[in-house]
Amino acid sequence: MAIVNTFLTWWLERGRYSWSRFRRRMLERGYLKLELPVADSLEELQDCLKQITWTMDGPLHLFDCISYPQATWAKRKDDCDGFATLACELLKRMDASFSPVLVTAMVRPVRKSHTVCVFRAYESLQFFDNGILRSGCETYARVVEKITEGAEKLVCWDVRTHDEFALIEFHKHE
């Protein structure tokens, strides 16, 4: 178990984002020209997200990559991080003061790991959990508690920008 947790921590802290940058450059650059929808409200943004179909990650969830929002929109399907990056980008375009970020929790079992788009609005943190808007969290840690309900063990979690994957916070749980 310790080896798996060490790998998952390495994956979230270093591997996942390097792999995503590489895969974006190699396979998704053509999507950058695609125009994204315009959302003028959180309800319209949620309607856009409802047009995306959730699909499972690759085998063992380790070939996961965070796609460009344009790729998710073009394909109309992705996993949780595709929903999250699309929501972040649409929120940023709607109003940059929302300051949307990606929050990812690596848990055991790995299939319950999750990424959401978190943003500040109406005096609290809100988040898009795939296509569903959820509200009422004071901290990123509370968001992580909510998205990991039902998991056996929280291994680690992070907060990153959606475009460059710049690290804002990283937390490892023993």
Beta strands, then each sheet from edge to edge (+ up, - down):
strand 1: 53-54
strand 2: 77-78
strand 3: 101-108
strand 4: 114-121
strand 5: 124-129
strand 6: 132-137
strand 7: 153-160
strand 8: 167-172
sheet 1: 1+ 2+
sheet 2: 6+ 5- 4+ 3- 7+ 8-
end
